[in-house]
Amino acid sequence: MSELQITARFRIHDGHVEHFKTAATACMKSVREKDSGTLQYDWFFNDDHSECVVRERYVDSDALLEHLENLGETMGELLAVSSLFVEIFGRPSEKLVAATEGMGVVVYSYFQGK
């Protein structure tokens, strides 16, 4: 299974929701215009907009690496106004594991499903 599913949870710092939304809109624009292997990229806010969860799917680890490279400074803008927690579901490549080392990414290996 080379496809990866991602859950990215942002906890938005007080008073920075509008800045976060502006950066999030830039992320979506980047995905639509540049990414070649992104299968899903959906953003969800909780009721008070203090948290945002992004549900992502990629054809493989290279597609996720491409996505991260394409985001560039925009990801920095998000991280300046929020805290990020990432879960990867699937089997990331060694290159992806190395690229996300130190970010606190949690990886879950596939067991079973339909």
N, C-alpha and C positions, 0 to 999 in steps of 0.2 A: 504494500500500500504506500504509494509515494505521495498521495494527496495529504495535505496538512490542513487541519482546522485550528483556528486561533480564537481565543477569547482575550481581548485586551480591555482591561478595566481602568478607567481614569477617575481619580478622585480630584475634583476641581477645587483649587484653592479659593477661599472666600473672596468674593468681589471680582472674580476673573471669568465668569461664565461667558460674557460677550466676546472676550479675547479668545477663549477656547473655541467658541462656535465659529469665529472667523478662521482660525487655523484649521478646524475640522473641515470647513467648506473647501479650503485650499487642498487638503488631503484628498477629498473626494474628486476634485478636479484633476489632480495628479493621477489618481487611479484610472479615471476614465480616459485620460489622454495618453498616458505613458505605459501603464502596466500591461503586460502581455499574458500573464498566467494567473491573474486574480479571478476567482470564480464567484466569490461573494465578498461584499464589503458593506455591511449594514451597521448603522449607528443608532443607539437607543439611549435615551435619558431616563433617569428616575424622576419621580414627581417633582422634587424641588430643584432639579438640575444640578445637584451636587456631585453626581456620578454619571458617567457615560460608559456604556459597554459597546465595544465594536466586535461583531461576529464576522470572522474572516475565513475564507477558504482559498487555498492555492493549489495549483496542479502539482507542485513539488517544492522542495527546499530552494531551488534556484529562483523560482518565481517569487518566493517570499524575500529572498535576498535582493532581487531586482526592485521589489516594492519598497524595501527599506532604503535602498539607494535613491530611488526616485523621490522619496519624501524629503530627504536632505534636511534643509533648514526648517521646513515646516514641522517636522517632528520635534526639533529643538524648541520651537514656539509653543507646542503643546506641553512639553516637559517643563517649560518655564512657569506654567500656570496650573500644573496638575502633577499628581503622582501616578505612576503607571505600574500595573501588575499584569503580567502576561502568562497565559497558559497555552502550550502547544499540544495538540492532540494528533498523534501519528509518530512517524519515525524521521526526525530531522537529520539532515546530512551532518557529517563532522564539521564541514565548513560553516553551516548555519549555527551549530552549537558553539563553535569558536567565536563567531561574530556576535553572539548574544551573551557570551560569558561575562559574568559580573553584573548582569541586568536582573538577576533574580527570577529568570524565566523558569517555570515549572513545566516539565515534559511528561505527558501521559501516553504510554504505549497502548496500542490497540489490543483489546482482548477478544471481544466478540460483538456481534450486532447483526442487524438485518439489512 
